[in-house]
Amino acid sequence: QVQLVESGGGSVQAGGALRLSCAYSHSTFCMGWFRQTPQGAREGVAFMKNDGTTNYTDSVKGRFTISKDNDKNTLSLQMYSLKPEDTATYYCVAKEKPWQPCGGSPYWYNDWGQGTQVTVSS
């Protein structure tokens, strides 16, 4: 089991930036971020495999960047040009299961952080 602790959420105006961090106990094959909107929809945002390959949902491409520092055991999500529709609770996730794509369904992930709130006002 991977221990995951997020930090860095907050409230910003549209066009602003935030950086989320996730401290993890050990690295896994796939790590990333999901978000859950106030309406309850859950969406995969950005993911990174242990070979450094990344993928993003279309709505954040060019605005968000996922990165990982294995020396500091920290996964980060840098978010620029934030929009009100980015408002959500963001969760850090991790899994092994290399036979599954990195990303995909939230049901594939056993390890979740507690979540951090991001609120973007217009």
Solvent accessible surface area in square Angstrom, and as a share of the most:
residue,aa,sasa,rsa
1,Q,175,0.78
2,V,10,0.06
3,Q,107,0.47
4,L,13,0.06
5,V,90,0.52
6,E,7,0.03
7,S,62,0.40
8,G,39,0.37
9,G,30,0.29
10,G,28,0.27
11,S,91,0.59
12,V,29,0.17
13,Q,133,0.59
14,A,51,0.40
15,G,59,0.57
16,G,24,0.24
17,A,46,0.36
18,L,30,0.15
19,R,124,0.45
20,L,0,0.00
21,S,33,0.21
22,C,0,0.00
23,A,55,0.42
24,Y,9,0.03
25,S,56,0.36
26,H,86,0.38
27,S,46,0.30
28,T,6,0.03
29,F,32,0.13
30,C,0,0.00
31,M,0,0.00
32,G,0,0.00
33,W,0,0.00
34,F,1,0.00
35,R,11,0.04
36,Q,55,0.25
37,T,32,0.18
38,P,98,0.62
39,Q,156,0.69
40,G,39,0.37
41,A,61,0.47
42,R,112,0.41
43,E,60,0.27
44,G,19,0.18
45,V,0,0.00
46,A,0,0.00
47,F,6,0.03
48,M,23,0.10
49,K,58,0.25
50,N,98,0.50
51,D,101,0.53
52,G,42,0.41
53,T,68,0.40
54,T,52,0.30
55,N,64,0.33
56,Y,50,0.19
57,T,34,0.20
58,D,111,0.57
59,S,60,0.39
60,V,0,0.00
61,K,117,0.50
62,G,88,0.84
63,R,29,0.11
64,F,6,0.02
65,T,73,0.42
66,I,5,0.02
67,S,42,0.27
68,K,41,0.17
69,D,55,0.29
70,N,94,0.48
71,D,141,0.73
72,K,153,0.65
73,N,52,0.27
74,T,34,0.20
75,L,0,0.00
76,S,9,0.06
77,L,0,0.00
78,Q,30,0.13
79,M,0,0.00
80,Y,118,0.45
81,S,59,0.38
82,L,2,0.01
83,K,84,0.36
84,P,56,0.35
85,E,117,0.53
86,D,0,0.00
87,T,25,0.15
88,A,1,0.01
89,T,32,0.19
90,Y,0,0.00
91,Y,47,0.18
92,C,0,0.00
93,V,0,0.00
94,A,0,0.00
95,K,6,0.03
96,E,92,0.41
97,K,46,0.19
98,P,82,0.51
99,W,194,0.68
100,Q,35,0.16
101,P,86,0.54
102,C,13,0.08
103,G,4,0.04
104,G,49,0.47
105,S,34,0.22
106,P,27,0.17
107,Y,188,0.71
108,W,73,0.26
109,Y,9,0.03
110,N,115,0.59
111,D,18,0.09
112,W,73,0.26
113,G,8,0.08
114,Q,113,0.50
115,G,14,0.13
116,T,18,0.10
117,Q,85,0.38
118,V,0,0.00
119,T,52,0.30
120,V,7,0.04
121,S,55,0.35
122,S,126,0.82
